[in-house]
Amino acid sequence: MNDNILHAIESLCDDIATSTNAEDNQKRANAILALAFGGIFTPEEIEEDYTEDDSVAGAEKDKIKFPKPGEQFEYNGVKFTALGEEQGGILAIVSELLKDEMPLDESNKNDWRTSSLRKYLNGEYLEQFNRGDLLPFVSDLTSDDGMKDYGTAEDYVFLLSCDLYRKYREPVPRFNNWWWTLTPWTCNPSHADRRAHCPLLGRDGRQRCVRRSRRSPRLSVQS
């Protein structure tokens, strides 16, 4: 037990021994119990234990701020733009498109769950980051025509859905090229074998139908 607490208890015991006031002695006894079993610090102890370093550390902690929508930050050498808070973390998108163009899926499917691009982003591409810094993100794969056959997908690195793009259109960087979304136009099997049936977005927000496009990964950073 802390010496200051012991001294305080001893002082209270001495007061009880020399006092005949029952009410005051009861208060002193309650104080002794609180000090002995509750771990309450005396004012002197708080003053002694609280140092200038504690004050500085607290101030530094208060300065920690997460990026606001549209603000850029660098993580493991990659520049990202914060979009907003989603699913307990900060949703962010790369500030520059990746150099290589790729199809959404090498097998010409529009299902993000089985796409070759998803496997690359959550495999080789993910290796450059510390997975412990990231949060798994659940994407809604509802198609543009309202079909929900594909359900959802959970990833560390993913593409924006059309709904998320509409929600964060303002802070999304204006890329000078077309880029993939993971939202299919339809889940109809008669059309799902066309890789062009996942919309691409241009710098003006227009959709286009092409066979190959650049990648614009997103991730969710812990807040």
N, C-alpha and C positions, 0 to 999 in steps of 0.2 A: 504494500500500500504506500502511496506517496507520503513523504515525510510531512508535508504541509497539512495533509488530511489527518495524520496521526496527531500532530500538535494541536489541531483544532479540536479533535475529539478529547484529548487530554485536558484542554482548557475548559471545555464544556463540563467534563466530569468534575473538575475542581470547583466550578461555579455551583454545580448541583450539591456538592458536599458542604459548601459554606452558605447556601441559601436556604431559607425556610419558606419561600414563596412556592407553593405547590404548582400554581399555574405556570410560573416561569420555568420551574424545573421540568414540567411536562413538555414544554416547548423545546427545552434543551435536549431532553431525551429523544424527542422526535428528530431533532437535527442530527443527533449522534447516529441514529438508525439510518437516516438518509445518507450521511457521509460514509458509513460503514458498508452498506449494502447497495446503495444506489450509484456509487461511483461519482457523486457530485463533486465538482471542483470548487474550491474556495475562490473568491475574487482574486486573491493574491496569486494563486496558482495559475489562473487563466492569464494573468498579466505576465507572469514569468515565462510561461510556455509559448505565448504568442510573440513571435519574433518579426523583425522587418522582412526576413526572407519569406515568411508565410504571407505577408501582405503583398509582396511582389508577385509571388506565385499565384495568389488569388486574382490579382489584377491581370496577369498574363492569361490566365484561364478565361477571364471575362472577355479578352480581346479576340478569342478564337471565333471566327465567323465563317459560315459556309457561304459559298458563292451564290449570288442572287441570279435570277433568270437573265440570261444574256451575257453574264460575266464569264470570262475565260480563265482556265487554270491548267496547269501542267501536271500530269501524273505519269511517273515512270517514263519521262521523255516524250509523251504524247500530249498534244494540246486538245483540251476539251472545252465545250461550251455548256454551262449549266442551263437546264431547261426549267426545272422546278422540283418540288417534293412529290415523290411517288412511292408508295408501298414501303414507307419507313426509311427511305434514303433520298439522295439527290440524283435525279435522272439527268444524265449528261450525254452529249453527242460529240463525236470527234469534230474539231474545228476545220479540218481539211479532209477531203475524200482520200481514201487510200489510192495509191498509184495504179494498181493493177485492176483491170476490168474483169468481172467474173459473171457467169450466169447465176441466177438464184439457185438453180439445181442442174447438175450435169445430166440428170436423167429426164430433163424437160418436164418436171412436175412443179405445181404451184403450191405444194403443201410444205410450209415452213418446217414442220416437225421432222420431216425426212430429208430436207434439202442439204445439198453438199455445202452450201454457203454457211448454214448453221453449224455444221460439223467443223468447218474450218475456223469460224469465229470462236467457238467454244473449245477448240483444241489448240492448234498451233498458234493462233492469234492471242488466245487467252494466256499463254505461257509467259508473256512479257509482263504480266501484272501479278500482284499478290492477291490470290483468291480471297484471303482473309479480309481484305479491304473492301470487298464487293458484296453486294446482296443479290441473291437470285431474284429475278424479275419475272412475273407471270404476264404473258402477252395474250390478249384476246385475238383469236384467229377468225372471228366472224367475217365473212366475205362482204364485199360491197353490196351484193344483192340480198344480204340478210341471212345466208345459210350459216349454220353453226356446226357443220359436220366435223370440222377440224378441231373444235374445242379450244384448248389453251396450250401454251408451251412455256416452260420455265427455263430461263437461261441466265448466265452471267453477262454475256455479250449478245446483243440482238439487234434487230432493225426496228425502226418505228412502225407502228401501225398507222393506218390513215387517220384513225380517230385521235391518236396522240399527236400526229402532225397538225391536225386542225386545232387541237388544244394549245399547242406550243408554237404555232406558226411564227409569231413575232420573234422569239429568241433563237429559232433555228437558223443557223448560218445560211447565207445565200450562196450555195455551191454553184460553180460555173460548169455544171455538167448535170446529167441525169443520174438519179440514184434510186436504189430499191426501197420499197416498203415491204412488210411481210403480210400485208392484207391481200388475199386473193380476190379477184373480181367475182368468182363463183367457185363453189365446191362441186359443181356438176361434173361427174366423171367424163362426160363427153367433151368437156373443155379443159379439164384439169391437167391434161398432158401438154399444154402449151405454156412454156415458161413466160410468155408475154402476158399471161393472165394474172400477174401480180403487178399492180400499178407502179410506175416509176414517177418520180417528181423532178421537175426542173427548177431552176433558180427562181422562176416566176410562180412556182406552185402548181403549174399545169401538169396533168398526167399525160403519159406517153406510153406507147407499146413498142418495146424493142427487145432484142434477144440477149444483149449483154449490157451491163452497166457497172458503174463503180459502186464500191461499198461504202456505207456510212454507218459504222458500228455505234451502238449506244451501250452504256453500262449504268448500273445504279450503285453509287458510292455510299458507304455507310455514313450517316449523319450523327 
